[in-house]
Amino acid sequence: MNECKIIKIREYPELQAHAADWFHQKWKIPLEAYVESIGECLKNECAVPQWYVAVQGGGIVGGLGVIENDFHNRKDLSPNVCALYVEETYRRQGIAGRLLGEVCQDMGEHGIDTLYLVTDHTSFYERYGWQFLCMVQGDGEEEETRMYIHRQGRMR
């Protein structure tokens, strides 16, 4: 079986265009936003933003990023894990958990021990040491969404 590998985009700059397009296809955020954010990641000047992908069989099967704010009104709750996605045929194989573990460890090595994320899921992230924090207002959204927090050392 072909093992899934978690890759830090900053270590593989040749993946910038492919990763940006992959995230754009999944989330419908403008391609330019991903190109710009991944470009900032590649400069290696700051801990945030960062981008990660899971690759298997030569293709991207999952990914996520860390940005300052994931389009919500609580600018004080930063940085945010964003854009977590695993291709449907690769779900239930632990890839999302591995991505979350990698991002928490990597951010911890950069001195960031607290991360946040917004989601509509109600039980998924708790499995990986995340805790519900509060409701936040998404930019341009009518309904509030759930904000989770992860503090270093609480990953299972």
N, C-alpha and C positions, 0 to 999 in steps of 0.2 A: 504494500500500500504506500502511496505517495504521501509523505508527512507534510503537514501544513507548517509553514515557517512564518513567524511574525517579524516584520521588517520595519525599521525606523527609516522613514523616507530621507531624513537628513544624511543617512549613510549610503543612500542609493539615489543620488540626484537625477540619474537617467530615468527614474520612474516618475518624475514630476508630471509630465504631460499625461501619461497613461492614468496615474492615480487621480489627477484633477478631473479627467474625463469620467472615470469610474464613479467618483463621488457625485459629480454633476448628474450623471444618469440615474443615480439612486435617489437623490434628494431634490433635484430640479432647482437647486440654487444656481445662479449664473456661473458658468464655467470660469469666467474671469475672477470671481471671488475665490475659487479654489486655487487657481493658478497663482494669484497674488499671495494668498495665505501660505501655500506650500513654498513659494519663492522666499517668503520671510523666514520660514522654517529652515530653508537651506542656507541662509546667511549665517546660522549658528551664532547669532548675536544675543539672543534671549532664550529663556526656557520655553516661552510661549510666543508663537504657536508651534505645535508639533503635530506631525501626522504619521500614522502607522497603517500598514496593510498586512493582511494575512494572504500568503501566496501558496498555491498548491497546483501542481501540474502546469506550471508556467503562467498561470493567470491569477488575478486578484479574486479572492473568494470572500474577503471581509476587510473591514477597515474602520478607523475612527480617528478623530483629531482632538486636539486640545487648543481652545481659543480663549480669548478674554471673556467674551459674552456670547451666549448662544441665542441671541434675539429675544431677550426678556428685559423686564424693567428693573431687576435687582442687580445693578452694575457692581454693587459691593460684594456680590457672591461670585468670586472669580478665582482661578480660571475654570472654564467649563469643558468637560468632555462632550464632544459633539459627533454627530454623523455616524454613530455606531450602526453598522449594517453588516449582515452576513447573508450571502447568497442562499436562497431558499433550499437548494439541494445540499448545502453544507451545514444547515442548522442542526441542532441537537447533537453536535460533535464536540462541544466545549470550546469552539473557536471564539465566541463572544467573551467567554470567561477568560480565556488566554489573552485576548486583546485588552480587556479591562485590567487584568493583572499586570501586563507589560506596561501599560500607561501609568498605572499607580506607582510601580517600581521606578520607572524612568523619571517621572516627575519628582519622586522622592530623592533620587540621585541629583536632581537639579535644585534641591532645597524647597520643593513645593510639597508639603505634606497634607494639604487639604484640597480636594477637588469637588466640583459641583457638576450636576447635569440635570437637564429638564427632560421629562418623558411623560407619556400617557400610560406607560406600563405600571401595574400596581404590585407585582410580586417578583419580577425578574431580577432586578438589581440587588434586592436584599440577599439573594443567594451568594453574592460576591462581596458582602461587607458594606454595602451602601445603605444609608438610612434616610427615610423620608424626613425632610427638613421643614418645608412650607409650600404653600401655593404661590405661584408667580404669574404675572401677566405677560404673555408673549406679545411681541411687537405685532400690532395689527390683528390680534386674536380677540375674539369675544369672550371665550372661556379661559379661565385660569388653568395652568398646567402644574404638574408636580415637580418640585425641586428636591433633588437628593444630594446628600453630602457623603464624602468618603474621606476619612482621616487615616493617614499612614499608620500601618500596624494593625489595621482592622480587616485586612484582606484575608479571606479564608484560604 
